[in-house]
Amino acid sequence: MMLQDFDQDSIHSSSPDLNGLAGPSSMGVGGSAGLAKNGISNGNGHSAVPATNGSSGFGNGVGNGIAKREHGSISKVSLPGTTLYDDSTVDREEFVRLVIQSLRDVGYMESASALEAESGYTLEASEVSQFRRYILEGQWTKAEAILMHIGVVDEEGMLDAKFLISQQKYLELLEAQKTTAALHVLRTELAPLNVEAEHLHTLSSLIMCSEAEDLRYRAGWDGAAGTSRQQLLSNLHRYIPSSIMIPQRRMATLLRQALSYQRQRCVYHNSNFTNFSLYMDHQCDKDAFPRTTTTILQVHDDEVWNLEWSHDGQYLASGSKDKTAIIWKVGPVSSHHPREWSPHHILREHQYAVGCLAWSLDDSILLTSAEQTIKLWNTKTGVCFRTIDGHSDVVTALAWLPDDSGFISGSLDRKVIRWDREGRQRDSWGTTAIRVTDLAVTPDFTRLVTIGMDYVPPHSVTVIDANPRASMAGSHGGEAPMGTPQSVPKKPDNRMVIYDLATKQAESSIRLEGELTSVKISQNSQYALINHSPDEIHLWDLHTGRLTRKFTGQRQGRHVIRSCFGGVDGNFVVSGSEDGNVYVWHRDTGTLLEVLPGHGEGSVNSVAWNPRNQQMFASCSDDRTIRIWEANVHEELYPDTFTHPALDSSYSSVPTGKGKGKLRTQYEDDNAEAVSRTSGTGI
């Protein structure tokens, strides 16, 4: 906001005169020699309406598009009623004062003064202008003295306002190395205001700061030369009636709220906020949403279980039951040629199916897991440079740390381990309370969110493992050796456990119904998205620890299904499903937007949204394929089958899947019967 003393002597301006729209003048303001001319005079003291309504968008020969007045001064216009329009509920005075404030904010001072004269409304009283100036100039005594004259009449509010002013005064004196004066303010001004003892102690401890930089750091304050006085003025607004001192940039705040509301109402919103126009209501085109398969990648020989994009969006990693992981290279697209995709590296050397994937932040390392083993791959060469056997049960989760220092792994062995970039163990959470089925680190690097099943000691019922991998042991049927007789626990509870990443202490443990298979964290670190059987996805607010929303429609009963956030603001929720479809919801409303068919028989196991191209995501399935979804493109560039022409013809047909056979542990009555178990990986 451009700060001015608004009680000016002159109210004349070169702004366009719009009296013809409002009605005849009723009151003269008085002119002066050399007054800039406004509007068109009809010679009788009334203004005529400019032909272009004040704008020469089509060109009418008037300078700078503004109609000019030949003679006369700005006169006040008296209008009936108090609302902006006859059918409006908006108060005219409030609206006009906000327009005046906005004009001053952007620098149209004369136009603002002209509007004040014509409307008869002033932005604010001279006392408010003085108070604002006193605060910004650091004239603290004068600022305090004027408080009662600008609407601060509540005793408690008066004390709070005086405290804020004295606190700023105290900090500025300390910054200027005037310790004696600062101590005097602390004793005679701050202490008598009944400040909380702890806060007063904190303020007094700042006297020990020998350097101004240390003071600013410890006080969380940017100094007299920074924005602290502006912030003080903003904080004082809460004690001054808004009708007396209008909050700064109020019109901009209202417009921002209106645009935010329109964005929330636009369920297909997937564009940058800067693209909004005030001229029309915002509505994203549904055809711009990535709902069309543009490429099918068919190189894996068996079910594809997981997907992860590189952080630069140029590579896609996939893990499969065929014991391989593939790094796919994404080519550019043009109006004449389809986007080229190619297997950049096929990572073999796995003894079992590949279940988990994770990229380092610089995309130079890809992690893969197969049963208990973790491998670190150089993504440029495709060479495995380290193999880790730190877990005694199936590794179900890998998450690279936001500071790129290493990664965290979780397993059904109840261990959560932190590793460095070279695969050396740095730390461990020890034996946790749950058998981890997935985990994620918040982008703000403060929390670790884990999901899984409570560990329950085995009982006397004994069975033989039937299927290599159970649903919660990574969710996919692997090819580990058949198991040995084992004891089966009773049905475990499922829960989400949130840890403080720095202390490794559990902040909360929330019991959930149904099996939990996947967790993703929003970019703002506020939400956790959890796949939850049967047939639900839950959105949890990590700040409040409350369930915010449920997404339903997809099918999840026996297999591990993974979901993700998508879109510019993470405002989409996307998930695979056991019915072979991809489901898309609007995050904030829970509205089911799309059910995208295309995959063959079996489950769609995982989805991943490209972090750099918000109009692209990928899905993988039991049908051995990966589908790339984009907005509507030139269909002539792609075959009807959407099978990429660059791929070998031996991969051109989509095999008919028969499902994973990844059965959950079944519980009937009081008898426990274990199904789909791997040796050493029983639930």
C-alpha positions in Angstrom: 0.0 0.0 0.0 1.3 3.4 -0.9 1.2 5.4 2.4 0.0 8.9 2.1 -1.4 11.6 4.3 -4.8 11.6 2.8 -6.2 14.8 4.3 -5.0 16.8 1.3 -6.1 20.3 0.5 -6.7 19.5 -3.2 -9.2 17.0 -4.3 -8.9 17.8 -8.0 -7.9 15.1 -10.5 -7.6 14.2 -14.1 -9.8 11.1 -13.7 -12.7 10.6 -16.0 -16.0 12.1 -14.8 -18.9 9.6 -14.7 -21.6 11.8 -13.3 -23.8 11.0 -16.2 -24.0 7.4 -14.9 -24.8 8.4 -11.4 -27.1 11.4 -11.7 -26.9 15.2 -11.8 -24.5 17.1 -9.7 -25.9 18.6 -6.5 -23.0 20.2 -4.9 -20.0 22.0 -6.2 -16.5 21.5 -4.8 -14.8 24.5 -6.2 -12.2 24.6 -9.0 -8.8 26.0 -9.4 -6.7 27.4 -12.2 -4.9 24.7 -14.2 -7.3 21.9 -13.2 -6.8 18.9 -15.4 -9.9 18.5 -17.5 -12.3 15.6 -16.9 -15.2 14.4 -18.9 -17.3 16.5 -21.3 -19.0 19.6 -20.0 -22.5 20.5 -21.3 -22.2 24.0 -20.1 -24.7 23.8 -17.3 -22.7 22.2 -14.5 -23.7 18.7 -15.4 -21.4 16.1 -17.0 -22.3 14.2 -20.1 -21.5 10.5 -20.4 -18.4 9.9 -22.5 -19.3 7.9 -25.6 -16.9 5.1 -24.6 -17.9 5.0 -20.9 -14.5 6.5 -20.0 -12.4 4.2 -22.2 -11.4 4.5 -25.8 -10.9 0.9 -26.5 -12.0 1.4 -30.1 -10.2 4.7 -30.5 -12.1 8.0 -30.4 -9.4 10.5 -30.7 -9.4 11.3 -27.0 -5.9 11.2 -25.4 -5.0 8.1 -23.5 -8.5 6.7 -23.9 -9.9 9.2 -21.3 -12.7 11.5 -22.1 -11.9 15.1 -21.2 -13.9 17.9 -19.6 -13.5 21.3 -21.1 -14.7 23.4 -18.1 -15.9 23.0 -14.6 -14.9 21.2 -11.4 -15.7 17.9 -9.8 -19.1 18.0 -8.0 -20.4 15.6 -5.5 -23.1 13.2 -6.8 -26.0 12.4 -4.4 -27.6 9.1 -5.1 -30.7 7.6 -3.5 -30.4 4.6 -1.2 -27.3 3.2 0.4 -26.6 0.1 -1.7 -24.5 -0.2 -4.8 -27.4 -1.1 -7.0 -31.2 -1.3 -6.4 -31.1 -5.1 -6.3 -27.7 -5.3 -4.5 -26.9 -5.9 -0.8 -23.4 -4.4 -1.1 -23.1 -1.2 0.8 -22.2 1.6 -1.6 -20.0 3.5 0.9 -17.9 0.4 1.7 -17.5 -0.4 -2.0 -16.4 3.1 -3.0 -14.0 3.4 -0.1 -12.4 0.1 -1.2 -12.1 1.4 -4.7 -10.4 4.6 -3.4 -8.0 2.4 -1.3 -7.2 0.3 -4.4 -6.6 3.3 -6.6 -4.1 4.7 -4.0 -2.5 1.3 -3.6 -1.6 1.2 -7.3 -0.6 4.8 -7.5 -3.6 6.6 -9.0 -3.7 9.3 -6.4 -5.5 12.0 -8.3 -8.1 9.5 -9.5 -8.7 8.5 -5.8 -9.0 12.1 -4.8 -11.5 12.7 -7.6 -13.6 9.8 -6.5 -13.6 11.0 -2.9 -14.8 14.4 -4.1 -17.5 13.0 -6.4 -18.8 10.4 -4.0 -18.5 12.4 -0.8 -16.8 9.4 0.9 -13.3 9.6 2.3 -11.0 6.6 2.6 -10.2 7.3 6.2 -10.1 10.1 8.8 -7.1 12.2 9.2 -6.4 10.6 12.6 -6.1 7.2 11.0 -3.6 8.6 8.4 -1.6 10.1 11.2 -1.6 6.9 13.2 -0.5 4.9 10.2 2.3 7.4 9.6 3.4 7.4 13.3 3.7 3.7 13.4 5.7 3.5 10.2 8.0 6.3 11.3 8.5 4.9 14.8 6.8 7.8 16.6 5.6 5.6 19.4 4.4 8.1 21.9 2.2 9.9 19.3 0.9 6.6 18.1 -0.2 5.5 21.6 -1.8 8.9 22.2 -4.1 8.6 19.2 -5.4 5.1 19.9 -8.5 6.3 21.6 -9.4 8.6 18.8 -9.5 5.8 16.2 -12.0 3.4 17.8 -9.9 1.5 20.4 -12.3 1.9 23.3 -12.2 -1.6 24.8 -9.9 -1.6 27.8 -8.4 -5.0 27.1 -7.9 -4.1 23.4 -6.2 -0.9 24.4 -3.8 -2.8 26.7 -3.0 -5.3 23.9 -2.4 -2.5 21.4 -0.1 -0.6 23.7 1.8 -3.8 24.4 2.4 -4.4 20.7 3.6 -0.9 20.2 5.9 -1.0 23.3 7.3 -4.3 22.3 8.3 -3.0 18.9 9.8 0.1 20.6 11.8 -2.2 23.0 13.1 -4.4 20.2 14.2 -1.4 18.1 16.1 0.1 21.1 17.9 -3.2 21.6 18.7 -3.4 17.9 20.2 0.1 18.1 22.3 -1.0 21.1 20.4 1.4 23.5 20.2 -1.1 26.3 19.5 1.3 29.1 16.5 2.8 27.2 15.3 -0.6 26.3 15.4 -1.8 29.9 13.5 1.3 30.9 10.7 0.4 28.4 10.7 -3.2 29.7 10.2 -2.1 33.3 7.9 0.9 32.9 5.9 0.1 29.9 5.8 -3.6 29.2 5.8 -5.1 32.7 2.8 -3.0 34.0 0.7 -4.4 31.2 0.2 -7.7 32.9 2.2 -9.6 30.3 2.5 -13.3 30.8 5.5 -14.0 32.9 7.0 -16.5 30.4 6.7 -14.0 27.5 8.2 -11.2 29.7 11.1 -13.4 30.6 11.7 -14.2 26.9 11.8 -10.5 26.1 14.1 -9.7 29.0 16.5 -12.5 27.9 17.0 -10.7 24.6 19.0 -8.0 26.4 21.9 -10.5 26.5 22.2 -10.5 22.7 25.4 -8.8 21.8 24.8 -8.6 18.1 21.7 -7.2 16.2 21.7 -10.2 14.0 21.5 -12.5 17.0 18.6 -10.4 18.4 16.6 -10.6 15.2 17.1 -14.4 14.9 16.1 -15.1 18.5 13.1 -12.8 18.4 11.9 -14.0 15.0 11.9 -10.4 14.0 13.4 -8.7 10.9 14.3 -5.4 12.4 13.3 -1.7 12.1 14.6 -1.6 8.5 12.6 -4.7 7.5 8.9 -5.3 7.4 8.4 -5.4 11.2 6.6 -2.0 11.3 4.3 -3.0 8.5 3.6 -6.2 10.4 2.9 -4.2 13.6 0.4 -2.1 11.7 -1.3 -5.2 10.4 -1.4 -6.7 13.9 -2.9 -3.5 15.3 -5.8 -3.8 12.8 -7.5 -6.4 14.9 -8.1 -3.8 17.7 -9.3 -1.0 15.4 -12.7 -1.2 13.8 -12.3 -2.0 10.1 -14.8 0.7 9.2 -12.4 3.2 10.6 -9.1 1.8 9.4 -9.7 -0.5 6.4 -7.3 -3.5 6.3 -4.5 -3.1 3.8 -5.3 -4.1 0.2 -8.8 -5.2 1.2 -10.0 -5.3 -2.4 -7.2 -7.6 -3.4 -8.1 -9.8 -0.5 -11.7 -10.1 -1.6 -10.7 -10.8 -5.2 -8.3 -13.5 -4.0 -11.1 -15.1 -2.0 -13.4 -14.9 -5.0 -10.8 -16.6 -7.2 -10.1 -19.2 -4.6 -13.8 -20.0 -4.4 -14.1 -20.3 -8.2 -11.1 -22.6 -8.2 -12.6 -24.8 -5.5 -15.9 -24.9 -7.5 -13.9 -25.9 -10.7 -13.6 -29.6 -10.1 -11.3 -30.1 -13.1 -9.1 -27.2 -12.1 -5.5 -28.0 -13.2 -4.0 -24.7 -14.3 -1.8 -22.1 -12.6 -3.6 -19.5 -10.5 -2.0 -16.7 -12.5 -4.2 -17.7 -15.5 -7.4 -16.4 -13.9 -9.2 -13.5 -15.4 -11.6 -11.1 -13.6 -13.7 -10.7 -16.8 -15.4 -14.1 -16.5 -15.9 -16.9 -14.1 -13.2 -19.5 -14.1 -13.9 -22.9 -15.4 -11.3 -25.4 -16.7 -12.1 -27.4 -19.8 -12.8 -31.0 -19.1 -11.0 -31.9 -22.3 -7.8 -30.5 -20.8 -7.8 -33.2 -18.1 -5.6 -36.2 -18.7 -8.2 -38.8 -19.4 -7.0 -40.3 -22.7 -4.5 -43.1 -23.1 -1.8 -41.9 -25.4 0.7 -44.7 -25.0 0.7 -48.3 -23.8 4.1 -49.6 -22.6 4.3 -53.3 -23.0 7.7 -54.8 -22.1 7.2 -56.5 -18.8 6.4 -60.2 -18.9 4.2 -60.3 -15.9 2.0 -58.2 -13.7 3.3 -54.6 -13.1 3.0 -53.7 -9.4 4.4 -50.2 -8.9 5.3 -47.0 -10.6 7.4 -43.9 -9.6 8.3 -40.8 -11.7 11.7 -39.2 -11.5 11.6 -35.8 -9.9 12.4 -34.1 -13.2 9.5 -35.9 -14.9 11.7 -37.3 -17.6 11.8 -40.9 -16.5 9.3 -43.4 -15.2 10.3 -46.5 -13.2 8.2 -49.6 -13.0 8.5 -52.7 -10.9 7.0 -56.1 -11.9 6.4 -59.6 -10.8 8.7 -60.6 -13.7 11.6 -59.8 -11.3 12.7 -56.7 -13.2 12.4 -52.9 -12.9 12.4 -50.8 -16.0 13.5 -47.1 -16.3 11.5 -45.6 -19.2 12.7 -42.5 -20.9 10.0 -39.9 -21.8 10.5 -38.1 -25.1 9.2 -34.7 -26.2 5.9 -34.3 -28.1 5.2 -32.1 -31.1 2.2 -31.4 -33.3 3.5 -33.7 -36.0 5.1 -36.6 -34.0 3.9 -38.7 -31.1 5.9 -38.7 -27.9 8.7 -41.2 -27.9 9.0 -43.7 -25.1 11.8 -46.2 -24.7 13.2 -48.6 -22.1 16.2 -46.7 -20.9 17.4 -49.5 -18.6 16.0 -52.9 -17.7 17.2 -53.7 -14.2 17.4 -57.4 -13.7 19.4 -59.1 -10.9 16.4 -59.5 -8.7 15.6 -62.9 -7.3 12.0 -62.1 -6.6 9.3 -59.8 -7.8 10.0 -56.0 -7.5 7.6 -54.4 -5.1 8.9 -50.9 -4.1 10.6 -48.1 -5.9 12.1 -44.7 -4.9 14.2 -42.0 -6.7 16.8 -39.9 -5.0 16.0 -36.2 -5.2 18.7 -35.6 -7.9 17.4 -38.7 -9.8 20.9 -40.3 -9.9 19.8 -43.3 -7.8 16.9 -45.6 -8.0 15.9 -47.9 -5.1 14.2 -51.2 -5.7 13.1 -53.9 -3.3 12.4 -57.5 -3.8 11.4 -59.5 -0.7 13.9 -58.6 2.1 16.5 -57.1 -0.3 17.0 -53.5 -1.3 19.1 -52.5 -4.3 20.6 -49.2 -5.2 21.0 -48.5 -8.9 23.0 -45.9 -10.8 20.3 -44.5 -13.1 22.8 -43.3 -15.8 24.5 -46.6 -16.2 21.8 -49.0 -15.0 24.4 -50.7 -12.7 23.5 -51.9 -9.2 26.2 -50.5 -6.9 24.9 -51.8 -3.6 22.6 -54.6 -2.3 21.2 -54.3 1.3 19.9 -57.2 3.4 19.0 -55.2 6.5 15.5 -56.6 6.9 14.4 -60.1 7.9 11.0 -59.9 6.3 9.5 -58.3 3.1 10.4 -54.7 2.5 7.1 -53.0 1.9 8.1 -49.3 1.7 11.0 -47.1 0.5 11.0 -43.3 0.9 13.8 -40.9 0.0 14.4 -38.1 2.4 13.5 -34.5 1.4 17.1 -33.3 2.2 18.5 -36.0 -0.2 20.7 -37.4 2.5 19.4 -40.9 2.2 16.3 -42.9 2.5 14.0 -44.8 4.9 12.8 -48.4 4.6 10.0 -50.2 6.3 9.2 -53.9 6.5 6.8 -56.5 7.9 9.6 -57.3 10.3 8.4 -54.2 12.2 11.7 -52.3 11.6 12.0 -48.8 10.2 15.6 -48.1 9.2 17.3 -44.9 8.0 20.1 -45.3 5.4 22.5 -42.8 3.8 22.9 -42.4 0.0 25.5 -45.2 -0.2 23.2 -47.7 1.6 24.9 -47.6 5.0 22.6 -47.7 8.0 22.5 -44.4 9.9 19.7 -44.9 12.3 16.8 -47.1 13.3 13.4 -46.8 15.0 14.1 -50.2 16.6 11.2 -52.7 16.6 8.0 -50.7 16.1 4.5 -51.6 17.3 3.3 -52.4 13.8 4.2 -54.5 10.8 4.8 -51.7 8.3 2.9 -52.0 5.1 3.8 -48.5 3.8 5.4 -45.3 5.0 6.0 -41.7 3.8 8.0 -38.7 4.9 6.3 -35.3 4.9 7.9 -32.9 2.4 8.6 -30.4 5.2 11.0 -33.1 6.7 9.2 -33.1 10.1 7.2 -36.3 10.3 7.3 -40.0 9.3 3.9 -41.5 8.6 3.7 -45.3 8.8 0.7 -47.6 8.3 0.4 -51.3 9.1 -0.8 -54.0 11.4 -0.4 -54.4 15.1 2.0 -57.2 16.0 0.1 -60.0 17.8 2.0 -63.0 19.2 1.0 -66.2 17.4 -1.5 -68.6 18.8 -1.8 -72.4 18.5 -3.4 -72.7 15.1 -0.8 -74.0 12.6 -1.0 -74.0 8.8 1.2 -74.3 5.8 2.0 -71.3 3.6 -0.1 -71.5 0.4 0.8 -68.4 -1.7 4.3 -66.9 -1.9 3.1 -63.4 -0.9 0.1 -62.2 1.0 -1.7 -59.0 0.3 0.0 -57.1 3.1 3.4 -58.6 2.5 3.8 -56.3 -0.4 0.4 -57.3 -1.9 1.5 -59.3 -4.8 2.1 -63.0 -5.4 5.9 -63.4 -5.6 8.0 -66.4 -6.3 9.7 -67.1 -3.0 10.0 -70.7 -1.9 7.1 -72.3 -0.3 6.8 -71.8 3.4 7.0 -74.0 6.4 4.4 -74.6 9.1 3.7 -71.5 11.1 1.5 -70.2 13.9 -1.2 -67.8 12.8 -2.0 -64.7 15.0 -5.5 -63.6 15.6 -6.9 -60.9 13.4 -4.7 -57.8 14.0 -5.7 -54.2 14.4 -4.6 -51.8 11.7 -3.3 -48.4 12.5 -1.5 -45.3 11.4 1.5 -44.2 13.5 3.0 -40.7 13.1 6.5 -40.1 14.3 8.5 -37.0 14.9 11.3 -37.4 12.4 13.9 -35.7 14.5 13.3 -37.5 17.8 11.8 -40.7 16.4 9.1 -40.4 19.0 5.5 -41.4 18.1 3.3 -38.4 18.1 0.1 -40.3 17.6 -1.2 -43.8 16.9 -4.6 -44.0 15.2 -6.5 -47.3 15.0 -8.2 -47.9 11.6 -10.7 -50.5 10.4 -9.7 -52.6 7.4 -6.4 -53.4 5.8 -4.1 -50.4 4.9 -2.0 -50.8 1.8 -0.7 -47.3 0.7 0.1 -43.9 2.1 1.0 -40.7 0.2 1.6 -37.2 1.7 0.4 -34.0 0.1 3.0 -31.4 -1.0 2.0 -29.0 1.8 2.6 -31.8 4.3 -1.0 -31.5 5.7 -2.7 -34.5 4.3 -2.1 -38.3 4.3 -3.9 -40.3 1.6 -4.4 -43.9 2.7 -5.8 -46.8 0.7 -8.1 -48.7 2.9 -10.0 -51.9 2.4 -12.7 -52.6 1.7 -13.2 -50.2 -1.2 -12.2 -46.9 0.4 -9.5 -44.3 0.4 -9.2 -42.0 3.4 -7.8 -38.5 3.6 -6.4 -37.6 7.0 -5.4 -34.2 8.2 -2.0 -34.6 9.9 -2.3 -31.2 11.6 -5.5 -32.1 13.5 -5.3 -35.9 13.4 -8.8 -36.1 12.0 -10.3 -38.0 9.1 -11.2 -35.3 6.5 -12.8 -37.2 3.7 -13.5 -40.7 2.3 -13.3 -41.5 -1.4 -15.4 -44.5 -2.6 -16.2 -46.2 -5.8 -13.0 -48.1 -6.5 -12.7 -51.8 -5.7 -10.2 -53.0 -3.1 -10.6 -56.2 -1.2 -7.8 -58.7 -1.7 -4.9 -56.9 -3.4 -2.6 -54.0 -2.6 -3.9 -50.9 -4.5 -1.9 -47.6 -4.5 -3.2 -44.1 -4.9 -1.7 -40.7 -5.3 -2.4 -36.9 -5.4 -2.4 -35.2 -8.7 -2.8 -31.9 -10.5 -1.3 -28.4 -10.0 -2.3 -28.1 -6.4 -2.6 -31.8 -5.6 -6.4 -31.3 -5.9 -7.1 -34.7 -7.5 -7.0 -38.1 -5.9 -6.2 -41.0 -8.3 -6.3 -44.7 -7.6 -6.2 -48.0 -9.2 -8.8 -50.6 -8.6 -9.4 -54.4 -8.7 -12.1 -53.9 -11.4 -9.4 -52.8 -13.9 -10.3 -49.1 -14.0 -8.6 -45.9 -12.9 -10.6 -43.7 -10.6 -10.2 -39.9 -10.2 -11.9 -37.8 -7.5 -11.8 -34.1 -6.6 -9.9 -33.9 -3.4 -11.8 -31.1 -1.6 -15.3 -32.2 -2.5 -14.9 -36.0 -2.8 -16.7 -35.9 -6.2 -15.9 -38.9 -8.4 -14.8 -37.2 -11.6 -13.7 -40.1 -13.9 -13.7 -43.8 -14.1 -11.2 -44.5 -16.8 -11.3 -48.0 -18.5 -8.7 -49.4 -20.8 -6.6 -51.9 -18.8 -7.2 -55.6 -19.3 -8.3 -58.2 -16.8 -7.0 -57.9 -13.3 -6.2 -55.1 -10.9 -4.8 -51.7 -11.7 -2.2 -51.8 -9.0 -0.6 -48.3 -8.9 -0.9 -44.8 -10.3 1.7 -42.0 -10.4 1.2 -38.4 -11.5 4.1 -36.7 -13.4 5.6 -34.1 -11.0 6.6 -31.8 -13.9 3.8 -32.3 -16.4 0.5 -31.8 -14.6 -1.4 -33.1 -17.7 0.1 -36.6 -17.5 -0.1 -39.6 -15.2 0.6 -43.3 -15.5 -1.1 -46.5 -14.3 0.1 -50.1 -14.2 -1.8 -53.3 -14.1 -2.0 -57.1 -13.9 -2.4 -57.0 -17.7 1.4 -56.4 -17.8 1.1 -53.0 -19.3 1.7 -49.4 -18.2 -0.7 -46.8 -19.6 0.1 -43.1 -20.0 -2.8 -40.8 -19.6 -2.8 -37.3 -21.1 -5.3 -34.6 -22.2 -6.9 -35.0 -25.6 -4.2 -35.0 -28.3 -4.1 -35.3 -32.1 -5.6 -38.7 -32.5 -4.0 -39.2 -35.9 -0.6 -39.4 -34.2 -1.6 -42.6 -32.3 -2.9 -46.0 -33.4 -6.3 -47.0 -32.3 -4.8 -49.5 -30.0 -2.7 -46.8 -28.4 0.2 -49.2 -28.5 3.4 -47.2 -29.1 4.7 -47.8 -32.6 8.3 -47.8 -31.4 7.8 -50.9 -29.4 8.6 -54.4 -30.8 5.6 -56.1 -32.3 6.0 -59.0 -29.9 4.7 -56.6 -27.2 1.9 -55.2 -29.2 -0.9 -57.3 -27.8 -2.3 -57.0 -24.3 -2.2 -60.3 -22.6 -5.2 -61.6 -20.7 -4.4 -61.5 -17.0 -5.7 -64.0 -14.6 -5.4 -61.9 -11.4 -2.7 -62.1 -8.8 -4.1 -64.6 -6.5 -2.9 -62.2 -3.8 -5.3 -63.3 -1.2 -5.7 -61.7 2.2 -5.5 -63.6 5.4 -9.0 -64.9 5.8 -10.8 -64.9 9.2 -14.0 -66.8 9.7 -15.7 -67.1 13.0 -13.1 -67.8 15.7 -11.0 -70.0 13.4 -8.0 -68.5 11.7 -7.0 -69.8 8.4 -3.9 -68.4 6.7 -3.9 -68.0 2.9 -1.3 -66.5 0.6 1.7 -66.5 2.9 5.4 -66.5 2.2 8.0 -68.2 4.4 9.1 -65.8 7.0 6.6 -63.1 5.9 3.4 -64.3 7.5 0.9 -61.7 8.6 
